[in-house]
Amino acid sequence: MKSTNIIFFCICFFTSIIAKAQRYTLASPDSKTKITVDVGSNIEWSVAYNNNVVLQPSALSLELASGKTPGVHAAVKKAVHSSVNETITSPVPVKNKIIPNLYNQLQIQFKGDYNVTFRAYNDGVAYRFETMFKDSQTVKHETAAFNFAAGYETAWPYDEPFGFGRNSGQTAKEPGFGSKNPQTGRGAFGGPPPSGTDSSKKQSPPRRMTMPASNPFNISYEYLFRDSTLNAVTDTVGLPVYMSAGNGVKLVLLEADLYDYPNLFVKGTGSNSLTAVFPPVVLKQQSGMGGMAGIAETADYIAKTKGTRTYPWRAIAISDDDKKLLENELVYKLSSPPVIPTDWIRPGQVVWEWWHASNLYNVNFEAGINTASYKYYIDFASKYNVPYMLIDAGWRNNPQVNIPEIADYAKQKNVGVMLWMSWTDLTSDMEGILDTFKIWGIKGVKMDYMNRADQAMVNVFEKVAAETAKRNMLIDFHGAYKPSGLNRKYPNVVNYEGVKGLEHDKLGSVNITPSHDVTIMFTRMVAGPMDYTPGALNNAAFGNFRNISSQPMSQGTRAHQAAMYVLYDAPIQMLVDNPSTYLKEDDYTKFITSLPTVWDTTIAIDGKIGQYAIVARRKDENWYIGAMTDWSKREIEIPLSFIGNKKYKLTAVADGLNADKYGSDYTIETKDVSGSDLLKINMNNGGGWVAKLVPAD
């Protein structure tokens, strides 16, 4: 009898729990994506795409020092469904000037003064917490689990610590992520080698990837990427993280609308799950060169913040192929609208001296970090209608550099001057320094060496964005974490580094390969614009690359470099190489300096991560097409139906016949085209192709 009573009690108890569990569903406007939210003893969400589960039930919650635990023992008060169908007009259009903002939303209001809001877009999903507490709160931890099905592959980020001169004189024995040599294509993520390649040369199997033993929160977030299965990773990395499911669905983990809170990192678990990790609050930084000096002491919590606030969106971009990731603007759509006037913001290209070490030649002055050299850069910028010139490190406390004189000279030439600053120097007297810059006529700031992603650094980013905006100055963040929506709230934030770019070709790395160049478009660039700094004129064919700091080179062809000006999102975009050399190639320089940096329309034509990418862009009446490949030759056909019925004159920079041996070999060709044409392009090993289409009439 006693045993029967116990069984009866257990049945009643668990029946009560099941009865209290609640399930809510939310579908995207096109009905392809479905979010399921289960509320019981905790909150879990799952996601299906085209009726296939892509995210299995995954918990979400907050742990506060006050004892509050939003998301644990959750009790629903009310659930509200809503729909939004609007457009966003971007004042600094990274991809599109008019952005459709179409989503369905579910806000679940809980007892205990908090909400969790879910959104389903046609191109992704997201959720965020919102708290309505009277008093400020200390956040001990946030639980954000991402549980995936078995068999997921990933382009897993990893940090390659750089050193000045490390590996000097070496060449890449392997092109890196995507292919083993010029004759083989990338076979990962289910993609076969390109036609005509030696299919007997197989891609290496996925490897277990581990980060160095350094602090993953205290780096420059300039990642390389390697193929791996998700269950092989156990280290902590920053976002974005790209994954590919066995059924071809592509996912990218992101976050958006980040403010007064640390960045989200994820840790591999050696299984099919990733778990959220956050940099703790920094109590003391080591003395030295900004964030590069390291962290001396941290707290046992991740944030102290207002009790009434929204938290960052945890988001997943979803696509049924790689190419649609090149159009994805989920982070921008989820982030706060502009809070500043924007009519003064002028995107454009930037002449820059650091990469080529100011090694001007055929000049009648001693080249270097001095006033005469900067006037030469300004004259070059003026000649080609480049709106900005950046003065990088070395100008401060340098008697050979007269910034007011340089800025005044630049003003006469209709060129704006931007100045580099370390973040520690800038924030030591931010308002005073920026006021001085304003008096001098400085148009923008490049802030560097942060190498942190904790709450305090996130607040530094926003403070700098706000203070530069007050003075009508642009801001470019280097040594920075990835974009997380600040560039929408403050459109004067015109670029971020957080990308393994061309600078590493002179800093010791041999891994900035053509395959890497067509990997970052599907990983890092999904979060937002990236300051890769293209434009190299000394271009190395496969096997010819060397690290030479004072006269650096790139891997791949000249047309590969030129195509980056169309393919890479960058409202300000560097001209990285030597004006003395650009001047020798006037037709080429006129072409690349005529390319816009912001766009009315972006159309992804085709692409596969680590292999190739082809994108068309429109600015006003002109169309632009960019294409890049890895170390494999490719012949590609592009239907031109997107240009409509007009006839256009096409001018293209293409790989030269011998570009596979001499990377700087290129041609400039012109032809008449119309929307009914099928354009055939050829890209050499490590090659590219880029075109400008101007209405013929």
C-alpha positions in Angstrom: 0.0 0.0 0.0 2.8 2.3 0.9 4.6 1.5 -2.4 1.4 2.2 -4.3 1.0 5.6 -2.7 4.6 6.6 -3.6 4.0 5.6 -7.2 0.8 7.6 -7.3 2.5 10.6 -5.7 5.4 10.5 -8.3 2.9 10.2 -11.2 1.0 13.2 -9.9 4.2 15.2 -9.3 5.6 14.7 -12.7 2.2 15.2 -14.3 2.1 18.5 -12.5 5.5 19.5 -13.9 4.5 18.5 -17.4 1.2 20.5 -17.1 3.1 23.6 -16.0 5.6 23.4 -19.0 4.5 25.7 -21.7 5.5 25.7 -25.4 5.5 28.7 -27.8 6.3 28.8 -31.5 7.4 31.5 -33.8 7.9 31.3 -37.6 9.7 33.6 -40.0 7.7 35.6 -42.5 8.6 33.1 -45.2 7.7 30.2 -42.9 11.0 28.4 -43.6 12.4 29.1 -40.1 10.6 28.1 -36.9 11.6 28.9 -33.3 10.2 26.7 -30.5 10.4 28.0 -26.9 9.8 25.6 -24.0 9.3 27.1 -20.6 9.4 24.7 -17.6 12.0 24.7 -14.9 14.1 26.7 -17.2 13.8 28.4 -20.7 15.0 26.5 -23.8 14.8 27.5 -27.4 15.3 25.4 -30.5 15.3 26.3 -34.2 14.2 24.4 -37.3 14.9 25.4 -40.9 13.0 23.8 -43.8 11.6 21.3 -41.2 15.1 20.2 -40.2 16.3 21.0 -36.6 19.4 23.1 -36.8 19.5 24.1 -33.1 18.4 21.5 -30.5 16.9 22.7 -27.2 19.3 25.1 -25.6 19.1 26.8 -22.3 19.3 30.6 -21.7 19.5 32.4 -18.3 21.1 35.1 -16.3 22.8 34.7 -12.9 22.8 38.0 -10.8 24.7 38.6 -7.6 21.5 39.8 -6.1 20.2 36.2 -6.2 17.9 36.8 -9.1 18.1 34.2 -11.9 16.1 35.3 -14.9 15.4 32.2 -17.0 15.5 29.7 -14.0 12.2 28.5 -12.5 10.5 30.8 -15.0 6.9 31.6 -14.6 5.1 33.2 -17.6 2.8 36.2 -17.2 2.0 36.9 -20.8 3.2 36.1 -24.3 2.8 38.6 -27.1 3.2 37.9 -30.8 3.8 40.8 -33.2 5.0 41.4 -36.8 7.1 44.1 -38.4 7.4 44.9 -42.0 9.4 48.1 -42.6 12.5 49.4 -44.3 15.6 50.8 -42.8 17.4 53.6 -44.7 21.1 53.3 -43.9 23.0 56.7 -43.8 26.3 54.8 -44.4 25.1 51.8 -46.5 27.6 49.0 -46.1 25.6 46.6 -48.4 22.3 48.2 -49.1 20.9 51.7 -48.8 17.4 50.5 -48.2 17.2 47.4 -46.0 14.0 45.4 -45.6 13.3 44.8 -41.9 10.8 42.0 -41.9 10.4 39.7 -38.9 7.9 38.1 -36.6 8.4 38.5 -32.8 7.5 36.7 -29.7 7.9 38.5 -26.3 7.4 36.4 -23.3 6.9 38.4 -20.1 7.8 36.6 -16.9 7.1 37.0 -13.2 10.1 38.5 -11.6 10.2 41.6 -13.8 12.0 40.3 -16.9 11.1 39.5 -20.5 12.7 37.4 -23.2 12.1 38.4 -26.8 12.6 36.2 -29.8 12.7 37.2 -33.4 12.5 35.2 -36.6 13.7 36.8 -39.8 13.9 35.1 -43.2 17.7 35.2 -42.8 18.2 34.4 -39.1 16.9 34.2 -35.6 17.7 36.0 -32.3 16.7 36.4 -28.7 17.5 38.8 -25.9 16.8 39.4 -22.2 15.2 42.5 -20.9 15.1 43.3 -17.1 13.0 45.8 -15.2 14.8 45.9 -11.9 14.8 49.0 -9.8 18.4 48.7 -8.6 21.6 48.2 -10.6 22.8 44.6 -10.9 26.0 42.6 -11.0 25.9 39.9 -13.6 27.8 36.9 -12.4 27.2 34.8 -15.5 25.0 34.4 -18.6 24.0 31.0 -19.8 23.7 30.7 -23.6 24.0 27.2 -24.9 24.1 26.3 -28.5 23.3 22.6 -29.0 23.6 21.3 -32.5 23.0 18.0 -34.3 25.9 15.6 -34.9 28.1 16.0 -37.9 28.4 19.8 -38.1 31.5 21.2 -39.6 32.9 24.6 -38.8 35.4 27.2 -40.0 36.8 27.4 -36.5 38.7 30.6 -35.6 42.1 30.4 -34.1 44.7 33.0 -33.1 48.1 33.1 -34.7 50.1 35.4 -32.4 52.1 37.7 -34.6 55.6 38.9 -34.1 57.5 41.6 -35.9 59.8 39.8 -38.3 58.7 36.3 -37.3 59.1 33.8 -40.1 60.9 36.5 -42.1 61.9 35.3 -45.5 59.6 32.3 -45.5 57.0 31.4 -48.1 53.7 29.6 -47.7 54.2 25.9 -48.3 50.5 25.4 -48.1 47.9 28.0 -49.2 46.0 27.3 -46.0 42.3 27.0 -45.4 40.6 25.6 -48.5 43.2 24.0 -50.7 46.6 22.3 -50.5 48.3 23.6 -53.6 47.4 25.6 -56.8 46.0 22.5 -58.5 43.6 21.3 -55.9 40.3 22.7 -54.8 38.7 22.9 -51.4 36.8 19.7 -50.6 35.5 20.5 -47.2 31.9 21.2 -46.3 30.8 18.8 -49.1 32.2 20.8 -51.9 34.0 18.9 -54.7 37.2 20.2 -56.2 36.8 22.5 -59.2 36.5 20.9 -62.5 39.8 20.2 -64.2 41.7 19.7 -60.9 43.5 16.6 -59.7 40.9 15.0 -57.5 43.4 12.5 -56.2 44.9 15.2 -54.1 42.6 15.1 -51.1 41.9 17.8 -48.5 43.4 16.9 -45.2 40.9 15.5 -42.7 39.5 17.9 -40.0 41.9 18.5 -37.2 41.4 19.2 -33.5 42.0 22.9 -33.2 43.4 24.4 -30.0 44.1 28.0 -29.2 47.5 29.0 -27.8 47.7 29.0 -24.0 47.3 32.8 -24.0 44.2 34.6 -22.7 41.6 34.3 -25.5 40.0 37.6 -24.3 43.2 39.6 -24.5 44.2 39.4 -28.2 43.5 41.4 -31.3 40.8 39.0 -32.6 42.5 38.7 -35.9 41.6 35.1 -36.6 42.7 32.5 -39.1 40.2 29.7 -39.8 40.6 26.0 -40.2 38.2 23.2 -41.2 37.1 21.1 -38.2 34.1 19.1 -37.0 32.3 20.9 -34.2 32.9 18.0 -31.8 36.6 18.4 -32.2 36.9 21.9 -30.7 37.5 22.6 -27.0 38.9 26.1 -26.9 37.4 29.6 -26.5 37.0 31.9 -29.5 35.3 35.1 -30.4 32.5 35.5 -32.9 31.4 35.1 -35.6 31.5 31.3 -35.9 30.5 29.7 -39.1 29.0 26.2 -39.3 27.7 23.9 -42.0 25.2 21.2 -41.4 25.1 17.9 -43.3 22.0 19.0 -45.2 23.8 22.1 -46.6 22.3 24.6 -44.2 24.8 27.3 -43.2 24.8 29.0 -39.7 26.8 31.9 -38.3 26.8 32.7 -34.6 26.6 36.5 -34.0 25.6 39.1 -31.4 24.0 42.5 -31.9 23.2 45.7 -30.0 26.0 45.3 -27.6 26.4 48.0 -25.0 27.6 48.2 -21.4 28.2 44.5 -21.4 31.1 42.2 -22.4 31.4 40.5 -25.8 30.1 37.0 -26.2 32.7 34.3 -26.8 32.0 30.6 -27.2 33.8 27.5 -25.9 33.9 24.2 -27.7 32.9 21.3 -25.4 34.3 18.4 -27.4 30.7 17.5 -28.3 28.1 19.0 -30.6 27.5 22.0 -28.3 29.0 25.4 -27.8 28.6 27.3 -24.6 28.8 31.0 -23.9 31.9 32.5 -22.2 32.4 36.1 -21.3 35.5 38.2 -20.4 35.3 39.2 -16.7 35.4 42.7 -15.5 39.0 44.0 -15.6 40.2 45.3 -12.2 43.8 46.1 -13.2 45.7 46.1 -16.5 49.4 45.6 -16.8 51.4 48.7 -17.6 52.7 48.9 -21.1 51.4 49.5 -24.7 47.7 49.7 -24.2 45.7 46.5 -24.3 48.7 44.7 -25.7 50.3 44.7 -22.3 47.8 42.2 -20.9 45.4 41.9 -18.0 46.8 41.9 -14.4 43.6 41.3 -12.4 40.0 40.5 -13.0 36.7 40.2 -11.0 34.5 37.1 -10.5 31.7 38.8 -12.4 31.2 39.9 -16.0 29.3 43.2 -15.6 27.8 45.8 -13.3 25.0 47.4 -15.1 21.6 49.1 -14.9 18.7 47.0 -13.5 16.4 48.2 -16.2 17.9 47.5 -19.6 17.9 45.3 -22.7 20.7 42.8 -23.1 22.5 42.0 -26.4 20.9 39.9 -29.0 22.2 36.3 -29.3 21.7 35.7 -33.0 22.2 33.0 -35.7 22.3 33.9 -39.4 20.8 31.0 -41.4 21.1 30.3 -45.1 20.7 27.3 -47.4 23.9 28.2 -49.2 27.1 30.2 -48.6 26.5 33.0 -51.0 23.4 34.4 -49.2 25.7 35.0 -46.2 27.3 37.7 -48.3 24.0 39.6 -48.3 23.2 39.1 -44.6 22.6 42.2 -42.5 21.1 40.6 -39.4 23.5 42.4 -37.0 22.6 45.7 -38.4 18.9 45.1 -38.4 19.0 44.0 -34.7 20.9 47.0 -33.5 19.8 50.4 -32.2 19.0 53.1 -34.8 21.3 56.2 -35.2 21.4 58.6 -32.3 23.5 61.3 -34.1 23.1 63.5 -37.1 24.6 61.8 -40.1 24.5 64.3 -43.0 28.2 65.2 -42.4 29.5 61.7 -42.7 31.6 61.2 -45.9 32.8 57.6 -46.6 35.6 57.0 -49.0 39.1 55.7 -49.7 42.1 56.5 -47.6 45.8 56.9 -48.6 47.9 55.3 -45.9 51.7 55.1 -45.3 52.3 52.5 -42.6 52.1 49.3 -44.7 54.8 50.3 -47.1 56.9 52.0 -44.4 56.7 55.4 -46.0 59.2 54.2 -48.6 58.5 56.9 -51.2 61.0 57.2 -54.1 61.6 59.5 -57.1 61.1 62.4 -54.7 63.3 65.4 -53.9 63.1 65.0 -50.1 64.0 62.3 -47.6 61.0 60.0 -47.3 59.7 59.0 -43.9 57.5 60.2 -41.1 57.8 63.9 -41.8 55.8 66.8 -43.1 57.2 66.7 -46.6 56.2 63.1 -47.1 52.7 63.7 -45.8 52.3 66.5 -48.3 53.3 64.1 -51.0 50.6 61.7 -49.9 48.1 64.5 -49.9 49.1 65.5 -53.5 48.5 61.9 -54.5 45.1 61.7 -52.8 44.1 65.0 -54.5 45.2 63.9 -57.9 42.9 60.8 -57.7 40.1 62.3 -55.7 40.8 60.2 -52.7 39.0 61.9 -49.8 41.3 61.0 -46.9 44.9 60.5 -45.9 45.8 58.6 -42.7 48.8 59.4 -40.6 49.7 56.3 -38.6 51.9 55.7 -35.5 55.0 57.9 -35.2 53.6 61.4 -35.5 53.2 62.3 -31.8 56.0 64.1 -30.2 57.8 64.1 -33.5 59.4 67.5 -34.4 59.5 66.4 -38.0 55.7 66.2 -38.3 53.7 69.5 -38.2 50.1 68.3 -38.0 48.4 71.8 -38.2 50.5 72.6 -41.3 49.7 69.2 -42.9 46.0 69.5 -42.1 45.9 73.1 -43.6 47.7 71.9 -46.7 45.2 69.0 -47.0 42.2 71.3 -46.7 43.5 73.3 -49.6 43.6 70.1 -51.6 40.2 68.9 -50.5 41.7 66.0 -48.6 40.8 65.1 -45.0 43.4 64.0 -42.5 42.9 61.1 -40.1 45.2 60.5 -37.2 46.2 57.2 -35.5 46.1 57.0 -31.7 46.6 54.3 -29.1 43.5 53.9 -27.0 45.4 54.6 -23.8 46.7 57.9 -25.1 43.4 58.9 -26.5 41.4 58.1 -23.4 43.9 59.8 -21.1 42.3 63.1 -22.0 39.7 62.2 -24.6 37.8 65.5 -24.8 40.9 67.7 -24.7 42.7 65.7 -27.4 39.7 65.6 -29.7 39.1 69.3 -29.1 42.7 69.9 -30.3 42.1 67.7 -33.3 39.0 69.7 -34.1 41.0 72.9 -34.0 43.6 71.4 -36.4 40.8 70.3 -38.8 41.2 66.5 -38.3 38.5 64.5 -40.0 38.9 61.2 -38.3 40.7 59.0 -35.8 42.1 55.5 -36.0 42.2 54.1 -32.4 44.3 51.0 -31.8 45.7 48.5 -29.4 42.6 47.9 -27.3 42.9 44.0 -27.5 40.1 43.6 -25.0 36.4 42.8 -25.2 35.2 43.2 -21.6 32.4 45.5 -20.4 34.7 48.5 -19.7 36.2 48.3 -23.2 32.8 48.1 -24.8 32.0 51.3 -23.0 35.2 52.9 -24.2 34.2 52.1 -27.8 30.8 53.8 -27.4 32.3 56.8 -25.6 34.9 57.3 -28.4 32.1 56.9 -31.0 30.0 59.6 -29.2 32.8 62.0 -28.6 34.2 61.9 -32.1 30.6 62.3 -33.5 30.2 65.4 -31.5 33.1 66.9 -33.4 32.1 65.5 -36.8 34.9 63.0 -36.9 35.0 59.5 -38.2 36.3 56.6 -36.1 38.1 53.4 -37.3 38.7 50.8 -34.5 41.9 48.7 -34.8 43.1 46.1 -32.3 39.3 45.7 -31.9 36.7 43.0 -31.5 34.2 42.4 -34.2 31.3 44.8 -35.1 28.3 44.3 -32.9 25.9 47.1 -34.1 27.7 50.2 -32.8 28.2 51.3 -36.4 24.4 51.6 -36.8 23.9 53.5 -33.6 26.9 55.7 -34.4 27.3 55.7 -38.2 30.6 57.7 -37.8 32.0 54.3 -36.8 33.1 53.6 -40.4 35.3 50.5 -39.9 36.7 47.8 -37.6 39.7 45.7 -37.8 39.3 42.4 -35.9 40.3 40.7 -39.1 43.5 39.0 -40.2 44.4 41.4 -42.9 47.2 42.5 -45.2 49.3 43.9 -42.4 50.3 40.4 -41.5 52.1 40.0 -44.8 54.8 42.2 -43.3 54.5 41.0 -39.7 55.6 37.4 -40.2 52.6 35.4 -41.2 52.5 33.2 -44.3 48.8 32.5 -43.9 47.2 35.6 -45.6 46.4 33.4 -48.7 43.8 33.8 -51.4 41.9 31.1 -49.7 41.9 33.1 -46.4 40.7 36.1 -48.4 37.6 34.2 -49.5 37.0 32.7 -46.1 36.7 35.9 -44.1 33.8 37.0 -46.3 31.7 34.2 -45.0 32.9 34.4 -41.4 34.1 37.8 -40.0 32.4 39.9 -42.6 28.9 38.6 -41.7 29.2 40.6 -38.5 29.9 43.9 -40.3 32.6 46.0 -42.1 36.2 45.0 -41.9 39.4 47.0 -42.4 41.5 44.4 -44.2 43.5 47.2 -45.9 43.8 46.0 -49.6 45.7 47.4 -52.5 49.1 45.7 -52.7 51.0 46.3 -55.9 53.7 43.7 -55.4 51.8 40.5 -55.8 53.3 37.0 -55.3 52.2 34.0 -57.3 52.1 30.7 -55.4 55.5 29.8 -53.9 57.0 33.3 -54.4 55.8 35.0 -51.2 58.2 36.5 -48.7 57.8 38.5 -45.6 59.6 41.8 -46.2 58.5 44.5 -43.8 59.8 47.6 -45.6 58.7 46.5 -49.1 55.8 44.0 -48.4 53.9 41.9 -50.9 50.6 40.1 -51.0 49.8 36.5 -52.0 47.7 36.1 -55.1 47.4 38.3 -58.1 46.9 42.0 -58.7 43.4 41.5 -59.9 42.7 39.6 -56.7 43.7 42.7 -54.7 41.7 45.0 -56.9 38.5 42.9 -56.5 38.6 43.4 -52.8 37.5 47.0 -53.3 34.2 45.7 -54.5 33.9 42.5 -52.5 34.9 43.7 -49.0 32.5 45.7 -46.9 34.4 48.9 -45.8 32.9 52.4 -45.7 36.4 53.7 -45.5 38.9 51.6 -47.4 42.6 51.9 -47.5 45.0 52.3 -50.4 47.7 50.3 -48.8 50.7 50.7 -51.1 53.2 53.2 -52.2 52.0 56.3 -54.1 55.3 56.4 -56.0 54.3 53.0 -57.5 50.6 53.8 -58.0 51.7 56.8 -60.0 53.6 54.6 -62.4 50.4 52.7 -63.2 48.0 55.6 -63.8 45.3 53.6 -65.6 45.1 51.0 -62.9 45.2 53.6 -60.1 42.4 55.6 -61.8 40.3 52.5 -61.9 40.6 51.4 -58.3 40.2 54.9 -56.9 37.0 55.3 -58.9 35.4 52.4 -56.9 32.9 53.4 -54.2 33.0 52.3 -50.6 29.3 52.3 -49.9 26.5 50.8 -52.0 22.9 51.2 -52.9 22.4 47.5 -53.7 24.4 44.3 -53.1 23.7 41.0 -54.9 25.6 37.8 -54.1 26.0 36.0 -57.4 27.9 32.9 -56.2 30.4 31.8 -53.6 31.7 29.0 -51.4 33.7 29.5 -48.3 37.4 29.2 -48.8 37.0 28.7 -52.5 35.6 31.8 -54.3 33.2 34.7 -54.1 31.3 36.8 -56.7 29.3 39.8 -55.8 27.6 42.6 -57.8 27.0 46.0 -56.3 25.2 49.1 -57.5 26.0 52.7 -56.7 23.7 55.3 -58.4 23.5 54.3 -62.0 26.7 52.3 -62.1 27.2 48.6 -61.4 30.3 46.9 -60.1 31.2 43.2 -60.0 34.0 41.7 -58.0 35.3 38.1 -58.0 38.1 36.3 -56.2 39.3 32.7 -56.1 41.6 30.6 -53.9 44.7 29.0 -55.4 42.6 27.3 -58.0 42.0 28.6 -61.5 38.3 29.2 -62.3 36.3 29.9 -65.4 32.9 31.4 -64.4 29.8 32.6 -66.2 27.8 35.5 -64.8 24.3 36.2 -66.1 23.9 40.0 -66.3 20.2 40.1 -66.0 20.5 42.1 -62.8 21.6 45.2 -64.7 18.2 45.4 -66.6 17.6 46.5 -70.1 20.2 49.2 -70.4 23.4 48.9 -72.3 26.6 49.5 -70.3 30.3 50.0 -71.0 32.3 47.5 -68.9 35.8 48.2 -67.8 37.5 45.3 -66.0 40.8 44.5 -64.3 41.6 40.9 -65.0 44.4 38.4 -64.4 47.1 38.5 -67.0 47.9 35.4 -68.9 51.0 34.8 -66.8 49.6 35.8 -63.5 50.1 32.3 -62.1 53.9 32.9 -62.5 54.1 36.6 -62.0 51.3 37.8 -59.7 51.4 41.4 -60.7 50.4 40.6 -64.3 47.1 42.0 -65.2 45.1 43.5 -68.0 42.5 46.3 -68.3 39.8 45.5 -70.8 36.6 47.2 -72.0 33.5 45.9 -73.8 29.9 46.7 -74.3 27.4 44.6 -72.4 23.6 44.3 -71.8 21.3 42.5 -69.4 20.9 39.6 -71.9 24.6 38.8 -71.9 26.3 35.9 -70.2 29.6 37.2 -69.0 32.5 34.8 -69.0 35.5 35.5 -66.7 38.7 33.6 -66.1 40.6 33.8 -62.8 44.1 32.5 -62.6 45.6 30.7 -59.5 45.0 33.1 -56.6 43.3 35.4 -59.0 40.5 37.8 -59.2 38.4 40.0 -61.5 36.7 43.3 -61.0 34.6 45.5 -63.3 32.9 48.8 -63.4 29.7 49.1 -65.6 28.7 52.6 -66.7 25.5 53.3 -68.7 26.5 53.5 -72.4 24.1 56.4 -73.1 
